[in-house]
Amino acid sequence: MNDSFIQINGISKHFGNVKAVDDVSFQIKEGEFFSLLGPSGCGKTTLLRLLAGFEYPTSGNLLLDGSDITALPPDKRPTNMVFQNYAIFPHINVEKNVQFGLRKLGLTNDEIIKRVKDVLSLVKLEGYEERYSSQLSGGQRQRVALARALVRQPKVLLLDEPLGALDKKLRDEMQLELRTLQKEIGITFVFVTHDQQEAISMSDRVAVMSEGKIQQMSSPNELYKNPQNIFVSDFIGETNFLKAKTESKDGEYINVNIEDLGSFKIKNNLNINENASDVICSVRPETMMIDKEKSDWDICLEGKIKQTSYLGEMTKFYVETKEIEKIITVSSQYFDNQSFQDGKCFISINLNDISLLNKK
Amino acid sequence: MEQKNNTLLIYTLLYFAFLYIPVLFLPIFSFNDANYMSFPLSGFTTEHYEEMWAKTNLHKALWASIKVGVVASVVSTTIALFAAKAFARYKFRGQNISYGAIMIPFLIPEIILAVAILVIWLSLGFKLGLVPVTLGHILFCTPFAMLILIARIEGFDFSLEEASRDLGENAWGTFYRVSLPLYLPGIIASLLLSFIISFDEFVLAFFLTGSDATLPMYMWAQMRFIQKLPHVLALGAVIIVFTTFIVLLAFWLRNLGQGKEKAEFGIKIHE
């Protein structure tokens, strides 16, 4: 497999004074499910549209499978797109929609019929050939859009928040289906989403974007466990931030003074210097323990539960402590509110679960 | 509550009466067996229609009006289509000013437009005739065509055009296979309304026709002779029916496919 199937080299896209994409470089592997994740306005859709050819970069170039596609119009690129609103042609039926892109490929009639039939069965839309867009549900439209793009057998499939318009249950189903489909056909997917859970659950790799720049690009697991900065840590999942100051380096570790809690030795993943700089400690709610009794964990704080929210598979507790000014969020599978008398509790943290981040 | 509704109903009826009663006199008197427009009616006849049909000058004028109307509607709809697409699709500097500039002929008194064209045309050394009338009508019809087409194109999902490009069609293929079929009801509505506006137009024609009369000019000329009035009434009645039909058709087309039944109503031209 080609590790630099798509090469994005120093791409910038400016709209007037706005730098929608700001000098971005990275590579996407062949056959990979790659996600561009970020809040709205972060440049992820612009980047996708640059790949599709709907926008041309202000600077930089794009290579696909070794050839430069920077200046090619969309109809000359071996990419196809699934649009956010699906963009199903309303004046022709499902079959004609799927056939639309085959006209210029020089196929025989029999080949066209076979391809359409195969792709409709792939997306489970057999029997819907005669329907029009207005007669389809959201999920079915999404499948038509997928079939219409896949029938051209593109080298890369670009997906622009294709699940955004679906309700939660259908979205979960389609996530799984898309993932299975992608593994089955082996086409490279570039998937744009603002939903971190979606990106994490589907992708081989995720690029987190903010303000036109890539904040971090790694596997979903890595993204969650080892965020490179505050933005990523905050955007992916939920977390508690504690202020701290670095003291002295100790090999792979560094001594930090966490505000109101004292000095601790924490793993220095980002290789932060010791010169008394301000840093942030990030602690995920599910790595902490909440209990009625004191524990022997590295840090154990007495607190009072201010509020709980029951989420089914777990409960979230919002805890006030004497030491820390901020309310701490802890999640737990074990206890409900009744287990604690007057909300009195202890929260425990292991130093291993603290990740250290540069303060920006 | 009930009373309020009645008041509104009466108002509405009065309003329609005000609009249409004068117009209704035309067909009524066109079937009246007399040379004067006055009550009581003196008997039913189709004689005026037969007389109208026999006039060769009228045929000439009708043909002139059709030629002018077809050219004016096609040209103004084409211009308006490009402009409407630009206004609906893009945001650009000077958008409001150019929109205003296109709409102004719509608001300038026609007589001023007519005099202006007349002066320019003659000072350029050209002869009066159907050509300057057609040019005037293009100018006059374009704002109407714009209003209709902008209404159609606004709210058009331009990602459909991107999807077509993405699926391998170039700009022309996209226009032909996606945009045109979806704009088509609006385009036809615009053609019909522009044609009718040109067909009924009098002031520009009055100043610019020279010796080639259009239909309204012909009617105006005939009305100077009292004995010729009845067949002009017959002609007027025919034109009212024809115009009403075209306008209703145009409005039906303009709204076509903008409701839920968009898909079923889409016009398939490339199959």
Boltz contact constraints between the chains, C-beta under 6 A:
constraints:
  - contact:
      token1: [A, 54]
      token2: [B, 162]
      max_distance: 6.0
  - contact:
      token1: [A, 74]
      token2: [B, 165]
      max_distance: 6.0
  - contact:
      token1: [A, 74]
      token2: [B, 166]
      max_distance: 6.0
  - contact:
      token1: [A, 75]
      token2: [B, 165]
      max_distance: 6.0
  - contact:
      token1: [A, 75]
      token2: [B, 168]
      max_distance: 6.0
  - contact:
      token1: [A, 75]
      token2: [B, 169]
      max_distance: 6.0
  - contact:
      token1: [A, 75]
      token2: [B, 170]
      max_distance: 6.0
  - contact:
      token1: [A, 80]
      token2: [B, 166]
      max_distance: 6.0
  - contact:
      token1: [A, 81]
      token2: [B, 166]
      max_distance: 6.0
  - contact:
      token1: [A, 83]
      token2: [B, 159]
      max_distance: 6.0
  - contact:
      token1: [A, 87]
      token2: [B, 159]
      max_distance: 6.0
  - contact:
      token1: [A, 87]
      token2: [B, 160]
      max_distance: 6.0
  - contact:
      token1: [A, 87]
      token2: [B, 163]
      max_distance: 6.0
  - contact:
      token1: [A, 90]
      token2: [B, 262]
      max_distance: 6.0
  - contact:
      token1: [A, 90]
      token2: [B, 263]
      max_distance: 6.0
  - contact:
      token1: [A, 90]
      token2: [B, 266]
      max_distance: 6.0
  - contact:
      token1: [A, 91]
      token2: [B, 181]
      max_distance: 6.0
  - contact:
      token1: [A, 91]
      token2: [B, 182]
      max_distance: 6.0
  - contact:
      token1: [A, 91]
      token2: [B, 266]
      max_distance: 6.0
  - contact:
      token1: [A, 100]
      token2: [B, 167]
      max_distance: 6.0
  - contact:
      token1: [A, 101]
      token2: [B, 167]
      max_distance: 6.0
  - contact:
      token1: [A, 101]
      token2: [B, 168]
      max_distance: 6.0
  - contact:
      token1: [A, 104]
      token2: [B, 168]
      max_distance: 6.0
  - contact:
      token1: [A, 132]
      token2: [B, 263]
      max_distance: 6.0
  - contact:
      token1: [A, 133]
      token2: [B, 263]
      max_distance: 6.0
  - contact:
      token1: [A, 134]
      token2: [B, 262]
      max_distance: 6.0
  - contact:
      token1: [A, 134]
      token2: [B, 263]
      max_distance: 6.0
